[in-house]
Amino acid sequence: MKYSNIFDSHAHYDDPAFDPDRDKLLASLPGLGVCRVVNCGADLATSEKSIALAAEYPFVFAAAGVHPEEAGRVPSGWTERLDALLSRPKVAAAGEIGLDYHSEQNPPRGVQKSVFEKQIELAAAHGLPIIVHDRDAHGDTMAVLKKYRPKGVVHCFSGSVEMAREVLKLGMVIGLGGAVTFKNARVPVEVAKMVPEDRFVLETDCPYMAPVPFRGRRNDSSLIAFTAERIARIRGTGAQALIDRACQNAKALYGIE
């Protein structure tokens, strides 16, 4: 079945995985039902690339930010440069920002927290929401969010139902993606079932996190349809109705019409 109103709230079309056919793929997405995409930066360079994509494609918007894995490599003057990027046209959020304690090779936790908090402050100064990356850092992520109480989304949500409730209490939104389709996805299914209808958005995190039956392959925004069908079954609703609601929620989150 073909769907419309697909809003991909988190993508990385600047990724090298799209180098062979980026323009052809992006040009095809509106015909596949995709109405909006927010392309997220991971450092200053990819944030610039996201802004360039937004300038080229009417349905693409950008987020600018420094990913926690890049927090140890920020250049001098990075806050001033990011501040300028956040004021550029079609920049809808500060992201992807947050904490990632998954690998010992990642920057020290104190460095990650400092860069995360500074970006939350910059987003607030611009009146922008934040796009939060949280991997194996649930406690510290929640502590920072409770301290600042920003507007935004916890993307690719991987926490417990209890954590989801805490995120919702802060007025934030839950990002649901391909993980809900995975074979042993118990907690993501529980979260997808409990989140209120006005507090979730759909995302790909493409080229990563492709839903079943495409797991392990390159993801793109059109494949949100498979994630939406799974969540619709979990919630006892229709997939198009779910996609429509997620689109409405994403537009509200990012201030996009």
Secondary structure, 3 states (H helix, E strand, C coil): CCCCCEEEEEECCCCHHHCCCHHHHHHHHHHHCEEEEEEECCCHHHHHHHHHHHHHCCCEEEEECCCHHHHHHCCCCHHHHHHHHCCCCCEEEEEEEEEECCCCCCCCHHHHHHHHHHHHHHHHHHCCCEEEEEECCHHHHHHHHHHHCCCEEECCCCCCHHHHHHHHHCCCEEEECHHHHCCCCHHHHHHHHHCCCCCEEECCCECCCCCCCCCCCCCCHHHHHHHHHHHHHHHCCCHHHHHHHHHHHHHHHHCCC
